[in-house]
Amino acid sequence: MLLVVANWPAFADRCPHQSVPVLVSDQGRDLASDSTFYRVLHAANQLARHGRPKALARPYPVLLVANGPKQRR
């Protein structure tokens, strides 16, 4: 039942922390707590990472070696 509710179009783009209060206040349904929502979504592989994205891995800079005078790249 929780997965069905979590996949409703009204809650599809929200995290459980935002969905649970809306369910309780607007619709009068208290299906589960925030932590239970997170647990069920994690078990169903539907929980995405929220927050700032991780920094991209940067490759090491190209090593420039001068073998003689006035050599540039």
Summary of the structure (lengths in Angstrom):
residues: 73
radius of gyration: 24.2
end to end distance: 63.0
largest distance: 79.0
contacts: 114
relative contact order: 0.15
helix: 37%
strand: 0%
